Amino acid sequence: MPLRGRTVFLLRAILLQWCFVRVLGKFIMRYLGIDYGTRRLGLSYGDEMGVAVPVDPIIYAHEEVLWNSLDAAIRSRKIDAFVLGYPTHMCGKSTKITALVEQFEKKLCVRYGKPIHRSDERLTSFQVFADHSTYGTGPAYRNMGRHRRTGKDDSRAAAVILQDFLDGINSMNH
């Protein structure tokens, strides 16, 4: 009986992972990029292969919703480590939200016990908005406020944060 669909996909994924373990001598780390906000949590996913992609953000009013949603995201993507955007002013001093990010980082560490890497998040939101204007004045540009409210821009910023981190890892390995 021939193998089809999901079974073939899973077998290929297992074989690919095995090949990387044999060649590199280790498993591929899976990272969750996080752009912390008091109402929205931008998320992105990436691994050591070097590509970060935005995933659905978490919009929350209560901490319970935040942690339950984060639990599900970590479980579904089998996350090994976190890359947390660390906010500072251009001069390097703390911002109003820096202390909140540090509190969140402590809770993340206690709850999951996984490595947490800080990554400079200066200008990530600016880069996301610059990308909107670079791609023209189409619906995405006209609806920037809607993207902000839905958290899509927060997840895009998380992808920029994670991509910077992954680029740093890959430049050290080559």
Number of C-alpha atoms within 10 A of each C-alpha: 3 4 9 8 7 9 10 12 12 11 12 12 12 12 12 12 15 16 14 14 13 11 9 10 10 12 13 15 13 18 26 27 35 27 30 24 17 13 14 21 22 26 31 27 25 22 19 16 13 15 14 25 18 23 19 16 24 24 18 16 10 10 11 10 13 16 16 11 16 17 13 11 19 18 10 9 13 13 17 17 19 24 28 26 26 23 25 16 13 10 6 10 9 13 13 10 15 17 13 14 19 14 12 15 19 13 13 17 14 10 11 14 12 13 12 19 16 17 19 17 20 16 15 22 18 11 14 19 17 12 12 19 15 10 10 11 11 10 9 14 18 13 12 16 11 13 14 14 13 17 21 22 25 30 29 27 28 34 29 25 29 36 23 19 23 21 16 12 14 12 8 8 7 5
